[in-house]
Amino acid sequence: MKNYDLIIVGGGSGGLAAAISAYDNGVKSILLIEREKYLGGILLQCIHNGFGLQTYKEELTGPEYAHRTGIETEKRGIDYKLSTTVVNITKDLKITYTNDEEGYQILQANAIICATGCSERNRGAIIIPGDRPQGVMTAGQAQKYLNIDGYLVGKKVFILGSGDIGLIMARRMTLEGAKVLG
């Protein structure tokens, strides 16, 4: 069983920052585990600028910030696993994970940081009625489809809610040629 001084679960902005900070403070045996195909987490969906002002002294989009932070992680030689799901963490700091390449594996850690970030509430939690309402999705799902996967989720769109993500998506959908009805 492989042992790491630090295993970080989550490869978004928090996980990347934790890995870099730990390394810069003397921890050299670090593993970052990310369930998605890319490091960066929610930053990859945030194509607007405004990131990086404190860290890099310039205004970057979310993907640019994630890319730059990923480069900083690689420069330090920090190990990471992508498309990997953590299925169990024990009290004695054993992490069980699975992925397509390695199957089911167990690692030992001296310390663990859980940096899994935020999760959007599902349709049931935000009380969208019905079992499978066709064409109804959360803002995060729409943002992922458009900004990461490159799919326009509709030509006529109605957004329920006027929070920051709703407004960002209204602007983005308009720029991509969709008609935002309200």
KARAGI-V381314 format. One record per backbone hydrogen bond with DSSP energy under -0.5 kcal/mol. CO is the residue of the C=O (numbers start at 1). NH is the residue of the N-H. If there is no record, write none. Layout:
# KARAGI-V381314
CO|NH / CO|NH
This chain:
# KARAGI-V381314
2|108 / 4|110 / 5|111 / 6|31 / 7|9 / 7|113 / 8|10 / 8|33 / 9|115 / 11|40 / 12|16 / 13|17 / 14|18 / 15|19 / 16|20 / 17|21 / 18|22 / 19|23 / 20|24 / 21|25 / 22|25 / 22|27 / 23|26 / 26|28 / 28|30 / 29|5 / 29|6 / 30|79 / 31|8 / 32|34 / 32|81 / 33|10 / 34|84 / 36|83 / 38|41 / 40|13 / 40|43 / 41|44 / 42|45 / 42|46 / 43|46 / 45|47 / 46|62 / 48|62 / 51|60 / 52|56 / 52|57 / 52|58 / 53|57 / 58|60 / 60|50 / 60|51 / 61|65 / 62|66 / 63|67 / 64|68 / 65|69 / 66|70 / 67|71 / 68|72 / 69|73 / 70|74 / 71|75 / 72|76 / 73|78 / 74|77 / 79|32 / 81|34 / 84|86 / 85|87 / 85|98 / 88|96 / 90|93 / 93|109 / 94|90 / 94|96 / 95|107 / 96|87 / 96|88 / 97|105 / 98|85 / 99|103 / 103|99 / 103|105 / 105|97 / 107|95 / 108|4 / 111|7 / 113|9 / 113|115 / 115|12 / 122|126 / 123|128 / 124|127 / 127|129 / 132|134 / 133|136 / 135|137 / 138|142 / 139|143 / 140|144 / 141|145 / 142|146 / 143|147 / 144|148 / 144|149 / 145|151 / 151|153 / 155|179 / 157|181 / 157|182 / 158|160 / 159|161 / 163|167 / 164|168 / 165|169 / 166|170 / 167|171 / 168|172 / 169|173 / 170|174 / 171|175 / 172|176 / 173|178 / 174|177 / 178|180 / 179|157 / 179|181
